Amino acid sequence: MEALKALGYEISPIEGGFYGEKRQGGVVYQVFYSEEGDVRLRRLRFLREEAKPLNLAGVAGEWAARYQVEENFFAVANPQDLPSLVLAFERLDLGGETP
């Protein structure tokens, strides 16, 4: 966990493991790790947002939409492998788009 903190992740305990999160610009990186070694890496990229006034059934309000891409990686790994795994996931660019 200390290695992930050094990479900029905020770490919180959860039942049976821990959760880490780091925000960089319009990207959120998340790490879920269980005591059994189950790993889930998640990246959310916010592509764009739209908002505009809208009248709905005679009630004035605001319509908003956020377009995002969610990427996940699932594996079983040892805790000492997490920093290199997390760094590789942060650099992963399968779609040819740099976040």
Summary of the structure (lengths in Angstrom):
residues: 99
radius of gyration: 17.4
end to end distance: 24.8
largest distance: 57.9
contacts: 235
relative contact order: 0.20
helix: 18%
strand: 59%
